[in-house]
Amino acid sequence: MARLTVNGHVRHVDDDPDTPLLWVLRDTLGMAGTKYGCGIAQCGACTVHVDGVAARSCALTLAAVEGKAITTIEGLAANGLLHRVQQAWIAHDVPQCGYCQSGMIMAVAALLKQTPHPTDAEIDAAITNICRCGTYQRVRAAIHSAASA
């Protein structure tokens, strides 16, 4: 049995140690907010936080994250209040199809924790998630708005 702390709750899972974290979250724990995109850690749809750092869950095995703190999109809000990035996403009407948005929000939340007021260059370097709908201008506006919140 592997032990994970997911969104503040200790969870024990009996999956193969080589199972990608993405599938542990989705299939074993029933947390569908983290999305499958490419399966090779390139698109970012599966981004979660592992010990506070943005990570692509499709490329992390259960063995690699055992004992670590995992935060998913379901755990980003606190005390019934949306995270400031989620609030900015709504205010700037960022999602179009929305598929990539949970991973994008998780990547941005990690960026703002590390760099509270990022420049456009810092945003470009840190946020490598792919949005097939091309909402990058709204994403950038929402990031700046969340940074000033």
Buried (B, 14 or more C-beta within 10 A) or exposed (E): EBEBBBBEEEBEBEBEEEBBBBBBBBEBBEBEBBBBBBBEBBBBBBBBBBEEEBBBBBBBBBEBBEEBBBBBBBBBEEEEEEBBBBBBBEEBEBBBEBBBBBBBBBBBBBBBEEBEEBEEEBBEEBBEBBBEBEBBEBBBBBBBBBBEE
